[in-house]
């Protein structure tokens, strides 16, 4: 029986996958990510005690994204823009809600 001598780092990361990240299973696509972010935004607004019109806009946004996904069409840009404007109006710079809205906007634009 032979002996195999390995002189590498046996305790560190194996650097599997892209850039050392191991991805197992189906990854989230842009449509799923936008839906998840819209749900997080609605939850954030509720937890922060936001005005009802902002919460309604977040629910409308999420509903349009879900319906567009089911119908395999692009979301209606005017409705998305109005919802995001209502939601972000008056949100402080650097707030979690503003960051979520910006991520949603960037994913839909890209």
Secondary structure, DSSP 8 states (H G I E B T S, - for coil): -------S-SSS----SBTTB---S----HHHHHHHHHHHHHHHHHHTT--HHHHHHHHHHHHHHHHHHHTTS---HHHHHHHHHHHHTT--TT-HHHHHHHHHHHHHH-
